[in-house]
Amino acid sequence: MSTARQLHCALLLALLAFVPQARAVAQALTPGTRVRVRSAQVVAPIIGSYQGMRRDTVVVIEDGTAGQVWSFTSANIDRLEMSAGMKGGNRQPMTRWALIGAGGGAVAGWLVATLLEGSGDSQYNDLLSATVGAGVGAIAGAAYGYRVLEEHWTAVPVPRRVGFAPVRGGFRVGFSAAF
């Protein structure tokens, strides 16, 4: 077997090693997929729909009424994430609503104790009544906050390019990646 033939076989195997990775990324990110791009080019992450790759540039159309077309080179993307849908049971809304419920429950517990003292001969501990009301309110608020939906994101690899360029006597294989 000649060395030229061995070289062609080695190039073919190298090409086949890169092609499945490109297909996997293409299946993960299809045009129209909702993505979030974090980059040093922008202050806040850009959320929009993925449009595709142009050379080594990721094209995203921003969501909203004043949405614009954003182009990020692969080397400038810090993180690319794909939407995993809306899910409940998130810590931030649970905490926020538990604190709101605790405050409202404390006021309600103190108010109930004050009203019951005024209408009868019983004596209530205002601090204990407010604490019990805060606990009940916090549990109710956390239960409500558990049901609040927030969007979850999964990181995806930045699409890379594998390209073919015809040259005299054959073709040239190019692969672009940035580290």
N, C-alpha and C positions, 0 to 999 in steps of 0.2 A: 504494500500500500504506500503510495507516495506521500511526501510531507504536505503537499498542497491539499490532498484529499483529507488528510488528518486535520489540517487547519480548518477546512470547510466544515468538517464534522464537529470540531470544537466550537466554532462560531455558531453553528446551528443549535448545539446543546446550550450554549450561553443564551442565545435568543429565546429558546423555549423555557429557560429558567426565569426570564423576566416577563414573558407574556402572561402567565397565569396571575401574577401579582397585579398587572395592569387591568385584567378582567375583573378581579375581585374588587378593586377600587371602583371600577366603572359600575359594578352592580350595586355597590353601597351608595354611591352618589349618582343619582340619575337627575337629569334636568327637571326642575320643579321641586326638588327636595328642599325642605325648610332647613336652613343651616345658620350657624352663628360663627362668625369669623372674628378672632382676636388677633390684632396686628399692631405693630408699633406705628403704623401710618395713621391710625385713628385713636381718638381718646376713649371712646366707649365701643364695645363689641357691636358689629353690624349683624343684624338679624334680617334674613331675607330668603329668597329662593335661589338655589344654585342653578346657574344657566349652562355651565360647562367649562371646558378648558380651551383656551386659545394660546397655542404655543406653551409657554410655561406660566400662564396667567390664569387664575381662577376668577370667573366672572359671576357676580352676585347682584341680583336686583333687590334693593332694600324694600322692606315692608312699609306700608303706610301710604298716606295720600301724597306726600312729597317725596316718595321713594326715588332714589336715583340708582344708576348703574355703577357698581364698584368693581374695580379690577385690582386684584392683589397678585403680585408675583409669588411663586411658590416659596422663594427664599424669605420673603417678608411676613409670611403667615406664622404667627406664634402658636395658634391652636385653631383647628377646624373641627366643629362639632355638628352633629346631625340630631334633629329633634327625635326624641323617643316617645313623644306624646305627653298628654296631661295626666298627672297622677296625684293622688291625695296622700295624706299622712306625712306632710312636710313639717319640719321642725319650726321654721320661721312663722308660718301662720298659726300653728298650734301655740307657740309661745306668746305671740301677740294677743290672740284671743283669750288665752288663759289669764294674762295680766289684765286685760279689759274686764273679763268676768270676775276676777278677784276684786278689783276696785268696785265694780257695781255690786257684787255680793256683800262686800264689807259695808257699804252704805245701806244696802237693803237690810242686812242683819241688824245694824245699829238702829235703823228706823223702826223695824218691827219690834225690837226690844223696848224702844222708847214708847211706842204706841201701846204695847201691852202693859207697861208699867202705869201709864196714865189711865187706862180703862179698868184696872183692877188693883188688888192689894198685893200682887206679886212683885218681888224685886228681882231684876235681871242684871247680870254683870255685862255692862256695855262692851267692854273689851272682848270678852269671850263671845258674845253675840256677833260682834263684827268679824272676829276670827272664824267662826263657824260659817258665817255668810260668805266670807272671802274664799274659804275652802270649797264650798258648794258652787260658788260662782266660777272659780278657777277650773273645776272639773267640767262644768257645763261649757265654759269657753274653750277649753282644750278639745272637748268633743266636737264642737262646732268647727274649730280650726282644723281638725283632722279631715274634715270633708272638703276643705278648700283645695281646689286643684291648682297646681303649678306645672309649668313645662319642664320636662327633664331632658338633658342633653347627653349624648354619648360621643366620645371623641372618635374621629375617623382619621386615617392617614391622609396627608395632603396628596392629591393626585400627582403622579409623575408622568413623564412622557417617554414612550419608546417610539422611535421614528425610523423610517426607512428613507434613504435618499439615493436615487439612481446616480451612478457614476459610470464612467467609461469602463467597460469590462465587467460590470456586475452592479452591486448595490452596497451602500454603506449603512450600518446600523448605528443609531445614536440613542443614547440613554441620558436623560438629564435628571439629576438629583442634587439637592443642596443639603448640607449638614451644618 
